[in-house]
Amino acid sequence: MSGMRVLATGRALPEQKVTNDELASKVESSDEWISTRTGIRSRYFSKDEKHYELCAKAAAKAIERSEIDVSKLACCIVATITPDYATPSAACMVQKVLDLPEDMPSFDVNAACSGFLYGINIAQKFLTDERPYALVIGAEQLSRILNMEDRTTCVLFGDGAGAVIIEKSDKHCYYGKLCAKGEKEALFCDGLSGAEPYVHMNGKEIFRFAVAAIDELLKDLLEKTGFSMDDMDFVICHQANARIIAHVQKKWKEHEDKFVMNMERYGNTSAASIPILIDELAEEGRLKKGMKVACIGFGGGLTKASGLLEF
């Protein structure tokens, strides 16, 4: 529970917004079918934007808002499964575009939809008195790996990037838990090794995994930190499906208003979903200095992660 806080946030989205009706003109579906099953009504797909450009735009906003001296950054970490290149990493490209310090580690993390919280947990360990800041980005271009003839997956996902600047702080606490259970069947993408490099998902299996993960990790976070749900201002889960979060809200019905969602506008953006929602809340003035947020991620791997973030 070494101390740190979130100092500033930023997000970036592709220019092309794709509604359910637009997707329904290409695949057998409808706005009603998609929205009632997922809570999603639109998402953003990249056309000309590079993945690292979205990363850099989100990062630049967070850096500008933080007003930090970038020479005091301890690391740059990008959580993603869809970078432009096998190498250089997206983080190295961000370092180049934003002219960040060369004498710090810059690297990517692949933990699918839990990736942002993996990145936060790793970055926190790099913080020192001399280099008290870290840049953590969650970014995806999932439109690259979608089978646009598979209505069970192509309607779910979107592209985008979210970034945060974290700061070492003895006045704030941090707790995070990272978990993994190697399993390929429920959710996978063959990538370079397969003939069909698309996302494949067993929706029912992922639903069961997700609702159990949220409940388990949220209880663990509260127990380990000594806080209660009354102390949490928001609970931000990976934005995969409104039904998943609604199912968990029923278990925590006295605090259901704390479970915020925005997948209606962005779809499932994997590693980008939590930081995009954090930035949206901050921009709207709903997430303020002094607040505590419980974050829960779950995704391919299978991975799951938690993080108590203070602002």
Backbone as numpy.savetxt, mean C-alpha at the origin, in Angstrom:
# Nx Ny Nz CAx CAy CAz Cx Cy Cz
9.35 -1.44 19.58 8.53 -0.24 19.58 9.39 1.03 19.58
10.54 0.95 18.91 11.39 2.13 18.78 10.61 3.27 18.15
10.91 4.50 18.58 10.09 5.63 18.19 10.29 6.12 16.76
9.18 6.45 16.13 9.19 7.11 14.83 7.80 7.67 14.58
7.72 8.60 13.63 6.42 9.12 13.23 6.41 9.36 11.73
5.21 9.45 11.18 5.05 9.81 9.76 5.04 11.33 9.69
5.99 11.86 8.95 6.17 13.31 8.89 5.37 13.94 7.75
5.31 13.26 6.59 4.62 13.82 5.42 4.26 12.70 4.46
3.32 13.00 3.57 2.81 12.00 2.62 2.68 12.60 1.22
2.52 11.71 0.24 2.27 12.15 -1.13 1.72 10.98 -1.94
1.05 11.27 -3.05 0.56 10.21 -3.93 0.61 10.69 -5.37
0.59 9.72 -6.29 0.58 10.03 -7.72 -0.24 8.96 -8.44
-1.02 9.39 -9.41 -1.88 8.49 -10.18 -1.68 8.72 -11.66
-1.87 7.69 -12.48 -1.84 7.90 -13.93 -2.96 8.83 -14.37
-2.84 9.37 -15.56 -3.86 10.30 -16.05 -5.14 9.58 -16.46
-5.04 8.32 -16.90 -6.19 7.61 -17.46 -7.05 6.96 -16.37
-8.24 7.51 -16.18 -9.21 6.93 -15.25 -10.12 5.99 -16.04
-10.33 4.78 -15.50 -11.14 3.77 -16.18 -12.32 3.41 -15.30
-13.53 3.67 -15.77 -14.73 3.36 -14.99 -15.17 1.93 -15.23
-16.07 1.45 -14.38 -16.63 0.11 -14.57 -17.34 -0.01 -15.91
-18.05 1.03 -16.31 -18.76 0.98 -17.58 -17.79 0.83 -18.75
-16.63 1.50 -18.66 -15.64 1.37 -19.73 -15.07 -0.04 -19.78
-14.82 -0.64 -18.62 -14.34 -2.02 -18.60 -15.39 -2.99 -19.12
-16.65 -2.71 -18.77 -17.74 -3.59 -19.18 -17.93 -3.63 -20.70
-17.42 -2.62 -21.38 -17.50 -2.61 -22.85 -16.46 -3.54 -23.47
-15.51 -4.03 -22.63 -14.44 -4.89 -23.14 -14.49 -6.30 -22.58
-15.15 -6.47 -21.44 -15.24 -7.77 -20.80 -16.68 -7.97 -20.32
-17.14 -9.20 -20.27 -18.53 -9.47 -19.88 -18.74 -9.13 -18.41
-19.26 -7.93 -18.17 -19.49 -7.47 -16.81 -20.38 -6.24 -16.86
-20.56 -5.60 -15.71 -21.36 -4.38 -15.64 -20.94 -3.60 -14.41
-21.30 -2.33 -14.37 -20.98 -1.52 -13.20 -21.62 -2.11 -11.96
-22.86 -2.57 -12.07 -23.55 -3.15 -10.92 -22.86 -4.42 -10.44
-22.47 -5.30 -11.37 -21.83 -6.56 -11.01 -20.52 -6.30 -10.27
-19.73 -5.37 -10.78 -18.42 -5.08 -10.19 -18.57 -4.39 -8.83
-19.40 -3.33 -8.80 -19.49 -2.51 -7.58 -20.13 -3.27 -6.43
-21.14 -4.09 -6.69 -21.80 -4.82 -5.61 -20.91 -5.91 -5.03
-20.02 -6.45 -5.81 -19.13 -7.53 -5.35 -17.81 -7.04 -4.77
-17.41 -5.83 -5.15 -16.08 -5.36 -4.75 -16.07 -3.98 -4.09
-17.09 -3.17 -4.34 -17.07 -1.79 -3.88 -16.30 -0.86 -4.80
-15.79 -1.38 -5.91 -14.97 -0.60 -6.84 -15.83 -0.03 -7.96
-15.63 1.25 -8.27 -16.34 1.87 -9.38 -15.41 2.43 -10.46
-14.16 2.67 -10.09 -13.18 3.16 -11.07 -11.78 2.82 -10.59
-10.82 2.96 -11.50 -9.42 2.76 -11.18 -8.61 3.51 -12.22
-7.30 3.60 -12.03 -6.43 4.29 -12.97 -5.49 3.29 -13.62
-5.39 3.37 -14.96 -4.46 2.54 -15.71 -3.42 3.42 -16.39
-2.19 3.00 -16.34 -1.11 3.76 -16.96 -1.13 3.59 -18.48
-0.81 4.65 -19.18 -0.62 4.59 -20.63 0.85 4.85 -20.95
1.26 6.10 -20.79 2.63 6.47 -21.12 3.52 6.59 -19.89
2.93 6.61 -18.70 3.72 6.81 -17.49 4.60 5.59 -17.18
5.82 5.86 -16.79 6.69 4.82 -16.27 6.37 4.59 -14.78
6.61 3.39 -14.33 6.42 3.06 -12.92 7.25 3.97 -12.03
8.54 4.13 -12.37 9.41 4.94 -11.52 9.02 6.41 -11.53
8.35 6.86 -12.61 7.88 8.24 -12.65 6.77 8.47 -11.64
5.86 7.50 -11.51 4.82 7.60 -10.48 5.45 7.61 -9.09
6.44 6.74 -8.89 7.15 6.71 -7.60 7.75 8.07 -7.29
8.45 8.63 -8.26 9.15 9.89 -8.05 8.19 11.04 -7.79
7.04 11.05 -8.48 6.07 12.11 -8.27 5.49 12.06 -6.85
5.14 10.86 -6.41 4.61 10.71 -5.05 5.67 11.09 -4.02
6.91 10.65 -4.24 8.00 10.93 -3.32 8.31 12.42 -3.26
8.29 13.08 -4.41 8.59 14.52 -4.46 7.58 15.31 -3.64
6.31 14.91 -3.71 5.28 15.59 -2.92 5.54 15.41 -1.42
5.87 14.18 -1.02 6.11 13.92 0.39 7.34 14.69 0.89
8.38 14.72 0.08 9.60 15.44 0.46 9.33 16.94 0.59
8.60 17.49 -0.38 8.29 18.91 -0.36 7.48 19.27 0.89
6.49 18.46 1.21 5.64 18.73 2.37 6.40 18.56 3.68
7.39 17.68 3.69 8.14 17.42 4.93 9.14 18.52 5.24
9.61 19.22 4.19 10.61 20.28 4.31 11.91 19.78 4.94
12.24 18.51 4.70 13.47 17.96 5.28 14.68 18.28 4.39
15.84 18.12 4.98 17.10 18.15 4.24 17.33 16.73 3.72
17.24 16.52 2.42 17.31 15.15 1.88 18.66 14.50 2.14
19.68 15.29 2.44 20.99 14.69 2.75 20.94 13.88 4.03
19.86 14.06 4.81 19.70 13.33 6.06 18.76 12.12 5.93
18.44 11.75 4.67 17.66 10.53 4.46 18.55 9.32 4.74
17.99 8.35 5.46 18.73 7.13 5.78 18.58 6.07 4.71
17.47 6.09 3.96 17.25 5.08 2.93 16.05 5.47 2.06
15.98 4.83 0.91 14.82 4.94 0.01 14.38 3.53 -0.33
13.16 3.19 0.02 12.63 1.84 -0.20 11.34 1.93 -1.00
11.25 1.13 -2.05 10.03 1.05 -2.84 9.45 -0.35 -2.71
8.20 -0.44 -2.28 7.48 -1.72 -2.22 6.70 -1.89 -3.51
6.97 -2.95 -4.24 6.32 -3.15 -5.54 6.52 -4.56 -6.05
5.61 -5.02 -6.92 5.81 -6.27 -7.67 5.83 -5.99 -9.16
5.73 -4.69 -9.55 5.63 -4.36 -10.98 6.59 -3.24 -11.39
7.88 -3.33 -11.05 8.82 -2.27 -11.44 9.05 -2.28 -12.95
9.64 -1.21 -13.45 9.94 -1.13 -14.89 10.99 -2.14 -15.30
11.95 -2.37 -14.42 13.10 -3.19 -14.77 13.38 -4.22 -13.68
13.98 -5.34 -14.08 14.50 -6.27 -13.08 15.62 -5.60 -12.32
16.42 -4.83 -13.04 17.42 -3.96 -12.45 17.71 -2.86 -13.45
17.88 -1.60 -13.08 17.94 -1.09 -11.71 16.58 -1.12 -11.01
16.62 -1.11 -9.71 15.40 -1.12 -8.92 14.65 0.20 -9.09
13.37 0.16 -8.77 12.57 1.40 -8.79 13.16 2.42 -7.83
13.64 1.95 -6.67 14.21 2.86 -5.68 15.46 3.56 -6.22
16.28 2.83 -6.96 17.47 3.44 -7.56 17.08 4.50 -8.59
16.01 4.24 -9.34 15.54 5.22 -10.32 14.99 6.47 -9.63
14.31 6.29 -8.50 13.83 7.43 -7.72 15.02 8.25 -7.21
16.04 7.55 -6.72 17.24 8.24 -6.25 17.84 9.11 -7.36
17.85 8.57 -8.58 18.41 9.31 -9.71 17.54 10.51 -10.07
16.24 10.29 -10.23 15.33 11.35 -10.67 15.29 12.50 -9.67
15.28 12.19 -8.39 15.15 13.22 -7.35 16.50 13.67 -6.80
17.58 13.13 -7.35 18.93 13.50 -6.92 19.08 13.35 -5.41
18.71 12.18 -4.92 18.83 11.88 -3.49 20.25 11.43 -3.18
20.63 11.39 -1.92 22.01 11.03 -1.56 22.43 9.67 -2.14
23.67 9.60 -2.57 24.21 8.34 -3.08 24.74 7.46 -1.96
25.01 8.04 -0.80 25.59 7.27 0.29 24.52 6.72 1.23
23.47 6.15 0.64 22.42 5.51 1.43 21.87 4.34 0.63
21.31 3.33 1.28 20.72 2.21 0.55 19.42 2.61 -0.15
19.26 2.16 -1.39 18.02 2.34 -2.16 17.69 0.99 -2.79
16.54 0.43 -2.44 16.22 -0.91 -2.92 14.71 -1.15 -2.89
14.29 -2.18 -3.62 12.88 -2.56 -3.68 12.58 -3.71 -2.74
11.30 -3.81 -2.35 10.80 -4.90 -1.51 9.60 -5.52 -2.22
9.59 -6.83 -2.34 8.46 -7.54 -2.94 7.74 -8.34 -1.87
6.64 -7.81 -1.40 5.77 -8.54 -0.47 4.32 -8.34 -0.87
4.11 -8.07 -2.18 2.77 -7.88 -2.74 2.02 -6.79 -1.96
0.79 -7.07 -1.60 -0.06 -6.04 -0.99 0.33 -5.68 0.43
1.22 -6.48 1.04 1.75 -6.15 2.36 3.04 -5.33 2.25
3.49 -5.08 1.03 4.81 -4.53 0.79 5.10 -3.20 1.46
4.13 -2.30 1.48 4.36 -0.98 2.09 4.70 -1.12 3.57
3.98 -1.98 4.29 4.24 -2.15 5.71 5.56 -2.89 5.94
5.91 -3.80 5.03 7.25 -4.40 5.07 8.30 -3.29 4.94
8.09 -2.39 3.98 9.03 -1.30 3.74 9.18 -0.39 4.94
8.06 -0.04 5.57 8.10 0.81 6.77 8.92 0.14 7.87
8.66 -1.14 8.09 9.34 -1.87 9.15 10.85 -1.92 8.91
11.25 -2.14 7.66 12.67 -2.19 7.32 13.30 -0.80 7.45
12.63 0.21 6.90 13.18 1.57 6.91 13.39 2.08 8.33
12.48 1.73 9.22 12.58 2.20 10.60 13.91 1.79 11.24
14.42 0.65 10.82 15.66 0.15 11.41 16.90 0.87 10.89
16.77 1.66 9.84 17.89 2.43 9.31 18.01 3.80 9.98
16.99 4.22 10.71 16.98 5.58 11.26 18.01 5.75 12.37
18.75 6.85 12.29 19.75 7.18 13.31 19.62 8.67 13.65
20.34 9.10 14.65 20.33 10.52 14.99 20.94 11.36 13.87
21.93 10.80 13.17 22.57 11.53 12.08 21.72 11.51 10.81
21.02 10.41 10.58 20.15 10.27 9.39 18.77 9.87 9.90
17.98 10.85 10.38 16.74 10.52 11.07 15.52 10.32 10.16
15.67 10.45 8.85 14.52 10.35 7.94 14.66 9.17 6.98
13.51 8.68 6.51 13.50 7.64 5.49 12.34 7.89 4.55
12.53 7.51 3.29 11.50 7.61 2.25 11.02 6.21 1.92
9.72 5.99 2.11 9.12 4.69 1.80 7.98 4.90 0.81
8.00 4.14 -0.28 7.03 4.28 -1.36 6.36 2.93 -1.61
5.06 2.95 -1.82 4.35 1.78 -2.32 3.82 2.13 -3.69
4.14 1.35 -4.71 3.76 1.72 -6.08 3.53 0.48 -6.93
2.51 0.55 -7.78 2.22 -0.56 -8.69 1.68 -0.07 -10.03
1.99 -0.85 -11.05 1.32 -0.73 -12.34 0.76 -2.12 -12.68
-0.28 -2.47 -11.96 -0.86 -3.80 -12.10 -1.56 -4.01 -13.43
-1.88 -2.91 -14.12 -2.51 -3.04 -15.44 -1.60 -3.79 -16.41
-0.30 -3.81 -16.12 0.65 -4.53 -16.97 0.49 -6.04 -16.90
-0.05 -6.53 -15.79 -0.08 -7.98 -15.58 -1.51 -8.51 -15.44
-2.46 -7.79 -16.05 -3.85 -8.23 -16.01 -4.25 -8.89 -17.31
-4.98 -9.98 -17.21 -5.61 -10.60 -18.36 -6.95 -9.92 -18.56
-7.04 -9.07 -19.59 -8.24 -8.27 -19.77 -9.43 -9.08 -20.30
-9.26 -10.40 -20.41 -10.38 -11.28 -20.75 -10.90 -12.02 -19.53
-10.24 -11.84 -18.39 -10.64 -12.51 -17.15 -11.35 -11.50 -16.26
-12.68 -11.55 -16.25 -13.44 -10.54 -15.51 -13.30 -10.70 -14.00
-12.83 -11.85 -13.53 -12.69 -12.04 -12.10 -11.46 -11.32 -11.53
-10.53 -10.92 -12.41 -9.34 -10.21 -11.93 -9.16 -8.83 -12.54
-9.48 -8.66 -13.83 -9.15 -7.40 -14.49 -9.94 -6.22 -13.96
-11.08 -6.48 -13.32 -11.91 -5.39 -12.79 -11.45 -4.93 -11.41
-10.55 -5.68 -10.80 -10.20 -5.43 -9.40 -9.08 -4.42 -9.20
-8.13 -4.39 -10.12 -6.85 -3.75 -9.83 -6.67 -2.42 -10.55
-5.76 -1.61 -9.98 -5.44 -0.32 -10.56 -3.99 0.05 -10.32
-3.57 1.16 -10.90 -2.19 1.64 -10.81 -2.12 2.89 -9.93
-0.98 3.09 -9.31 -0.78 4.30 -8.52 0.42 4.17 -7.61
0.75 5.26 -6.92 1.88 5.28 -5.99 1.55 6.17 -4.80
2.02 5.76 -3.64 1.90 6.56 -2.43 3.23 6.56 -1.71
3.57 7.66 -1.06 4.87 7.78 -0.41 4.72 8.45 0.95
5.64 8.10 1.85 5.70 8.76 3.15 7.15 9.06 3.50
7.34 10.11 4.26 8.60 10.38 4.93 8.40 10.05 6.40
9.23 9.14 6.93 9.15 8.84 8.35 10.35 9.48 9.06
10.16 9.76 10.33 11.19 10.45 11.12 11.40 9.75 12.45
12.66 9.56 12.83 12.99 9.01 14.13 12.48 9.96 15.21
11.82 9.41 16.23 11.25 10.25 17.28 11.15 9.46 18.58
11.70 10.02 19.65 11.59 9.39 20.96 10.24 9.66 21.61
9.45 10.54 21.01 8.15 10.91 21.58 7.01 10.09 20.98
7.33 9.27 19.98 6.31 8.46 19.32 6.75 7.01 19.33
5.78 6.10 19.29 6.12 4.68 19.26 5.82 4.09 17.90
6.41 2.94 17.65 6.13 2.21 16.42 6.11 0.73 16.77
5.13 0.02 16.21 5.10 -1.43 16.33 4.70 -2.01 14.99
5.41 -3.02 14.54 5.06 -3.68 13.30 5.31 -5.17 13.38
4.51 -5.93 12.69 4.69 -7.38 12.64 4.60 -7.82 11.19
5.58 -8.62 10.74 5.63 -9.10 9.37 5.53 -10.63 9.37
4.69 -11.17 8.49 4.48 -12.62 8.45 4.43 -13.11 7.00
4.77 -14.38 6.82 4.67 -14.97 5.49 4.42 -16.46 5.59
3.56 -16.95 4.71 3.28 -18.38 4.60 3.35 -18.72 3.12
4.42 -19.39 2.73 4.61 -19.67 1.31 3.48 -20.47 0.70
2.74 -19.83 -0.21 1.63 -20.50 -0.89 1.40 -19.84 -2.24
1.40 -20.62 -3.30 1.27 -20.09 -4.64 -0.15 -20.20 -5.20
-0.92 -21.15 -4.70 -2.19 -21.48 -5.35 -3.24 -20.38 -5.26
-3.32 -19.68 -4.14 -4.40 -18.72 -3.92 -4.23 -17.44 -4.73
-2.97 -17.00 -4.92 -2.73 -15.75 -5.61 -1.31 -15.76 -6.16
-1.19 -15.65 -7.50 0.14 -15.66 -8.07 0.16 -14.99 -9.44
1.36 -14.65 -9.87 1.59 -14.12 -11.21 2.89 -14.75 -11.70
2.83 -15.47 -12.83 3.99 -16.21 -13.32 5.17 -15.32 -13.69
4.90 -14.12 -14.18 5.99 -13.24 -14.59 6.83 -13.85 -15.69
8.15 -13.73 -15.58 9.04 -14.19 -16.63 9.06 -15.70 -16.77
8.61 -16.43 -15.75 8.73 -17.88 -15.77 7.56 -18.59 -16.46
6.51 -17.86 -16.80 5.32 -18.52 -17.32 4.88 -18.00 -18.68
4.03 -18.80 -19.32 3.51 -18.42 -20.63 2.42 -17.36 -20.52
1.77 -17.28 -19.37 0.72 -16.29 -19.15 1.09 -15.44 -17.94
1.81 -14.36 -18.14 2.31 -13.55 -17.01 1.23 -12.63 -16.44
0.12 -13.26 -16.00 -1.00 -12.49 -15.48 -1.27 -12.84 -14.03
-2.04 -11.98 -13.39 -2.50 -12.27 -12.03 -3.54 -13.38 -12.08
-3.36 -14.37 -11.22 -4.33 -15.46 -11.05 -4.73 -15.48 -9.58
-6.02 -15.57 -9.31 -6.45 -15.47 -7.92 -7.66 -16.35 -7.65
-7.63 -17.01 -6.50 -8.78 -17.74 -5.98 -9.45 -16.81 -4.98
-10.50 -16.16 -5.42 -11.14 -15.12 -4.61 -11.63 -15.59 -3.26
-12.21 -16.79 -3.20 -12.74 -17.30 -1.93 -11.62 -17.56 -0.94
-10.51 -18.13 -1.41 -9.39 -18.41 -0.52 -8.78 -17.11 0.02
-8.64 -16.12 -0.86 -8.07 -14.85 -0.43 -8.99 -14.14 0.56
-10.29 -14.23 0.34 -11.25 -13.62 1.28 -11.06 -14.21 2.68
-11.01 -15.54 2.77 -10.85 -16.20 4.06 -9.53 -15.81 4.72
-8.47 -15.79 3.92 -7.16 -15.42 4.43 -7.16 -13.98 4.94
-7.77 -13.09 4.18 -7.74 -11.66 4.50 -8.50 -11.33 5.78
-9.71 -11.83 5.91 -10.51 -11.48 7.09 -9.88 -12.04 8.36
-9.27 -13.23 8.26 -8.59 -13.80 9.42 -7.34 -13.00 9.75
-6.61 -12.57 8.71 -5.37 -11.81 8.93 -5.64 -10.47 9.60
-6.67 -9.78 9.15 -6.98 -8.46 9.72 -7.32 -8.59 11.20
-8.19 -9.52 11.51 -8.61 -9.70 12.90 -7.44 -10.11 13.78
-6.65 -11.06 13.31 -5.51 -11.56 14.09 -4.47 -10.47 14.33
-4.09 -9.74 13.27 -3.03 -8.75 13.39 -3.48 -7.51 14.17
-4.74 -7.16 14.04 -5.25 -6.01 14.78 -5.26 -6.31 16.28
-5.71 -7.50 16.65 -5.69 -7.89 18.06 -4.27 -7.92 18.60
-3.34 -8.46 17.80 -1.94 -8.53 18.21 -1.36 -7.13 18.41
-1.65 -6.22 17.48 -1.13 -4.86 17.57 -1.59 -4.18 18.85
-2.86 -4.32 19.16 -3.39 -3.68 20.37 -2.80 -4.31 21.63
-2.66 -5.63 21.62 -2.10 -6.31 22.78 -0.64 -5.92 23.01
0.15 -5.91 21.94 1.59 -5.64 22.07 1.88 -4.18 22.41
1.06 -3.27 21.96 1.31 -1.85 22.22 0.66 -1.35 23.50
-0.33 -2.09 23.99 -1.04 -1.65 25.18 -2.12 -0.62 24.90
-2.35 -0.34 23.63 -3.42 0.59 23.27 -4.73 -0.18 23.06
-5.83 0.56 23.04 -7.14 -0.02 22.74 -7.65 0.58 21.43
-8.74 0.06 20.96 -9.34 0.63 19.75 -9.79 2.07 19.98
-10.08 2.41 21.20 -10.44 3.80 21.50 -9.28 4.75 21.22
-8.05 4.23 21.32 -6.86 5.05 21.08 -6.56 5.22 19.59
-7.13 4.36 18.76 -6.88 4.42 17.32 -7.82 5.42 16.65
-7.26 6.32 15.85 -8.10 7.27 15.13 -8.64 6.66 13.84
-7.83 5.79 13.21 -8.27 5.08 12.00 -7.67 3.69 12.01
-8.36 2.78 11.30 -7.79 1.49 10.96 -7.75 1.45 9.43
-6.55 1.37 8.89 -6.38 1.37 7.44 -5.91 -0.01 7.00
-6.80 -0.73 6.34 -6.47 -2.05 5.80 -6.11 -1.92 4.32
-5.37 -2.88 3.82 -5.15 -2.94 2.39 -6.50 -2.91 1.68
-6.60 -2.06 0.66 -7.87 -1.81 -0.02 -8.10 -2.81 -1.16
-8.46 -4.03 -0.78 -8.64 -5.09 -1.77 -10.09 -5.20 -2.23
-11.00 -5.19 -1.27 -12.40 -5.46 -1.57 -13.24 -4.94 -0.39
-14.30 -4.21 -0.69 -15.13 -3.64 0.36 -15.78 -4.73 1.22
-16.05 -5.89 0.63 -16.69 -6.96 1.38 -15.77 -7.49 2.48
-14.47 -7.53 2.19 -13.51 -7.99 3.20 -13.56 -7.07 4.42
-13.47 -5.77 4.17 -13.44 -4.82 5.28 -14.79 -4.77 5.99
-15.87 -4.87 5.24 -17.20 -4.87 5.86 -17.38 -6.07 6.79
-16.80 -7.20 6.39 -16.88 -8.41 7.21 -16.17 -8.18 8.55
-15.00 -7.53 8.51 -14.23 -7.26 9.72 -14.93 -6.19 10.57
-15.54 -5.20 9.91 -16.25 -4.16 10.65 -17.31 -4.74 11.58
-17.97 -5.81 11.12 -19.02 -6.42 11.94 -18.45 -6.98 13.24
-17.20 -7.48 13.18 -16.57 -8.02 14.38 -16.16 -6.91 15.34
-15.93 -5.73 14.78 -15.51 -4.58 15.58 -16.58 -3.48 15.47
-17.84 -3.88 15.64 -18.96 -3.00 15.32 -18.99 -1.71 16.15
-18.41 -1.74 17.35 -18.37 -0.52 18.16 -17.41 0.52 17.59
-16.53 0.07 16.67 -15.53 0.97 16.09 -15.54 0.91 14.56
-16.67 0.50 13.99 -16.70 0.28 12.55 -16.42 1.54 11.74
-16.71 2.72 12.30 -16.49 3.96 11.58 -15.00 4.28 11.40
-14.14 3.58 12.13 -12.70 3.83 12.01 -12.07 3.09 10.82
-12.78 2.13 10.27 -12.29 1.37 9.12 -12.60 2.14 7.84
-11.64 2.90 7.36 -11.88 3.76 6.20 -11.55 3.02 4.90
-12.22 3.43 3.82 -12.03 2.78 2.51 -11.99 3.82 1.39
-11.26 3.51 0.34 -11.28 4.35 -0.86 -11.13 3.53 -2.15
-11.30 2.20 -2.06 -11.15 1.38 -3.27 -12.21 1.71 -4.31
-13.29 2.39 -3.91 -14.31 2.81 -4.88 -13.68 3.64 -6.01
-12.68 4.45 -5.68 -12.06 5.35 -6.67 -10.80 4.79 -7.32
-10.10 3.89 -6.62 -8.79 3.47 -7.10 -8.66 1.97 -7.38
-9.61 1.17 -6.93 -9.45 -0.27 -7.05 -8.37 -0.76 -6.10
-7.93 -1.98 -6.33 -6.87 -2.60 -5.53 -5.53 -2.23 -6.16
-4.77 -1.38 -5.48 -3.47 -0.95 -5.99 -2.31 -1.64 -5.25
-2.59 -2.79 -4.65 -1.56 -3.62 -4.01 -0.73 -2.80 -3.02
0.59 -2.77 -3.19 1.48 -2.11 -2.23 1.21 -0.62 -2.10
0.51 -0.03 -3.08 0.24 1.41 -3.05 -1.03 1.76 -2.28
-1.86 0.79 -1.95 -3.20 1.12 -1.45 -3.17 1.81 -0.09
-2.36 1.34 0.84 -2.33 1.96 2.17 -1.74 3.37 2.11
-0.58 3.59 1.47 -0.06 4.97 1.43 -0.92 5.94 0.63
-1.62 5.45 -0.40 -2.53 6.33 -1.14 -3.66 6.80 -0.22
-4.23 5.88 0.54 -5.32 6.23 1.45 -4.82 7.14 2.58
-3.63 6.88 3.09 -3.06 7.76 4.12 -2.92 9.17 3.59
-2.40 9.31 2.36 -2.22 10.65 1.79 -3.56 11.32 1.54
-4.54 10.57 1.09 -5.86 11.15 0.83 -6.48 11.69 2.13
-6.38 10.93 3.21 -6.90 11.38 4.49 -6.17 12.63 4.98
-4.85 12.64 4.79 -4.06 13.80 5.22 -4.43 15.04 4.40
-4.59 14.86 3.10 -4.92 15.98 2.21 -6.30 16.55 2.52
-7.21 15.69 2.93 -8.56 16.13 3.28 -8.62 16.76 4.67
-7.53 16.73 5.41 -7.51 17.29 6.75 -8.09 16.37 7.81
-8.34 15.11 7.45 -8.92 14.16 8.40 -7.85 13.46 9.23
-6.65 13.37 8.68 -5.54 12.75 9.39 -4.60 13.85 9.86
-4.51 14.03 11.17 -3.81 15.19 11.73 -2.69 14.78 12.66
-1.86 15.75 12.94 -0.73 15.55 13.85 -1.23 15.04 15.20
-0.55 14.01 15.71 -0.92 13.44 17.01 -1.81 12.22 16.92
-2.31 11.91 15.71 -3.20 10.77 15.56 -2.43 9.45 15.48
-3.14 8.37 15.84 -2.61 7.02 15.75 -3.43 6.23 14.75
-2.74 5.45 13.89 -3.41 4.67 12.86 -2.89 3.23 12.89
-3.81 2.29 12.96 -3.45 0.88 12.85 -3.58 0.47 11.39
-2.49 -0.04 10.82 -2.48 -0.44 9.40 -2.31 -1.96 9.30
-3.08 -2.57 8.40 -3.01 -4.01 8.21 -2.92 -4.31 6.71
-1.92 -5.11 6.34 -1.76 -5.52 4.94 -1.86 -7.03 4.80
-2.25 -7.48 3.62 -2.34 -8.91 3.33 -2.27 -9.08 1.82
-1.61 -10.15 1.37 -1.50 -10.31 -0.07 -0.72 -11.54 -0.47
-0.34 -11.56 -1.75 0.35 -12.70 -2.33 1.62 -13.04 -1.58
1.90 -14.33 -1.57 3.10 -14.79 -0.88 2.92 -16.12 -0.16
1.93 -16.29 0.66 1.01 -15.27 1.17 1.70 -14.46 2.27
1.50 -13.16 2.26 2.09 -12.29 3.26 1.01 -11.55 4.03
1.36 -11.15 5.23 0.49 -10.27 6.01 1.38 -9.44 6.93
0.90 -8.25 7.27 1.73 -7.34 8.05 0.86 -6.32 8.78
1.40 -5.83 9.89 0.72 -4.77 10.64 1.71 -3.64 10.90
1.17 -2.47 11.21 2.00 -1.35 11.60 1.19 -0.32 12.36
1.66 0.05 13.55 1.07 1.15 14.27 1.83 2.40 13.85
1.17 3.35 13.17 1.80 4.56 12.72 1.26 5.75 13.49
2.17 6.58 13.99 1.80 7.83 14.65 2.16 9.00 13.75
1.38 10.07 13.85 1.54 11.22 12.96 1.86 12.48 13.74
